[in-house]
Amino acid sequence: MEKSAPNPNIALAVLSACYFILAVASLSVIGLLVPMAEGLQATESEIAYLVAAFSITNALAAPLLQTVVGNWDRRRLILIGLTAMAAGTALTGIAQHYGVAVAGRMILAVGAAIVGPMASAAGAALVDVSQRGMALGKVFAGMTVATVLGVPLTAIGGDFLGWRATLLVIAACAMLIALAVWVVVPETPRGQRARLAEIWNILTDRILAPAISVTAFQMAGQLATYAVIAVYLIEWLTFPAAWLPYALMTFGIGGIMGNIFAMRMIDRVGPDVLILASLIGTGSVFVALQIAPTIAWVTFLLLGSWAGASMVLFAPQQSRLIGMRPDMANLLLALNGSAVYGGMAVGSAVGGYVYATAGVFWLAPTSAGFVLLALFSFLLSKR
């Protein structure tokens, strides 16, 4: 055991809050799409591009930052990251021009590129190796809960407070969480400062590269359909438009249950078993969506199963990467974070293109194809 906190559960809860505010801040523009477009005199498509600006910046910044600050104290890095997130969110909130909002989102993305990997690495370092999977599941739970509450909360905030005030509240929450990190989270053993050559070596390694690619392909598979989930449900599954909020809530609850399942099972059966089960389960759901009868309760069941199966992946994937090269945990987690947002960007783009050119019929098969690539990558990394 590297080092134990006096009360690791409290520290893990605070680190989970870091992931929660990261996800809420990154997804906030989705819930505030219409009022932001009006306030910045931009089109709704341009506001949607703010999500892409965040994803691309985060994917590039996460590994590159490890070449500069990879050997710094993790708690200090989390504090710096949360401060950058707060500054970027606040800048977006007070922006009078679209370009300033883009800059704010990019600053937010740089802060998030620090917070995500460091929160996971710190959480893993707080407990014994035998409890690493449980710890990572607790930390990542914040992200899972945010997928359920983040967009609805920001939308409600936009209605009652206005979009600018809502973003400023999110920024203030980030600083409050930073204070909690300072008070509760202890120092942990530092990671190593990466070199550009090490990033290249990992990306060309015949074991580590496909291991990280699992995350990228899986996320691309999710977003290829989820990016246009509303039209998919309505046009392919003949789902009533009025039921869409309940469908999305079902998806979120399924994700929470999947993360809880992974958190409880990872230290019993090991990460590899859960990763394999997640990929097979997720791919099976996409096949089922293609052939299932268009009955409401069946759709709800499949949506919950889709989210549950896919969310089982994340904590075991992080645990597996740390276990493969503990000395490079910071960099591997940063690259895994890049894979998350890179996969989201690619999947969203591919899903939008497939829907526009081939129609709704091919969305689920496209997602299944990406998941199959993820499964192939996992098997390659097992050699």
Number of C-alpha atoms within 10 A of each C-alpha: 9 11 13 14 17 12 12 17 16 13 22 28 21 26 31 27 26 30 26 24 24 29 22 26 27 22 19 24 25 20 20 25 20 17 19 24 18 12 15 17 14 14 14 15 10 15 24 14 14 22 21 20 17 25 24 17 21 28 24 20 22 29 27 19 17 26 18 12 16 25 16 15 16 26 21 15 19 26 23 17 27 30 23 25 32 30 22 26 32 24 23 28 23 16 18 13 13 19 12 17 23 22 19 26 30 27 24 30 31 23 27 32 31 30 29 26 28 27 28 29 29 28 29 26 22 27 22 14 16 13 15 26 29 25 29 30 30 25 31 29 27 23 25 27 21 23 22 20 17 23 21 19 17 26 23 15 19 22 13 11 14 18 27 21 16 24 28 19 19 22 25 17 18 27 19 15 19 26 15 17 24 16 11 19 25 18 17 19 15 17 22 17 17 20 16 11 10 14 18 11 13 18 17 12 13 13 18 21 20 25 27 27 24 31 29 27 28 30 26 32 34 27 23 31 29 20 18 16 17 17 17 20 21 15 15 16 18 14 19 11 13 8 12 15 12 11 22 18 18 20 22 23 20 26 28 25 20 24 28 19 17 31 26 14 19 25 18 14 11 16 25 17 13 22 26 17 17 26 25 18 19 29 27 17 24 25 15 15 19 16 9 14 11 15 11 15 9 14 20 18 15 22 24 24 23 24 24 26 28 27 27 31 25 25 27 29 23 27 28 19 20 21 15 14 13 14 13 18 24 30 31 27 25 29 28 27 27 26 25 24 23 25 27 28 25 19 27 23 16 21 29 19 14 18 18 10 10 10 15 21 14 17 28 24 18 21 28 26 18 24 30 20 20 28 25 17 21 24 15 16 18 11 7
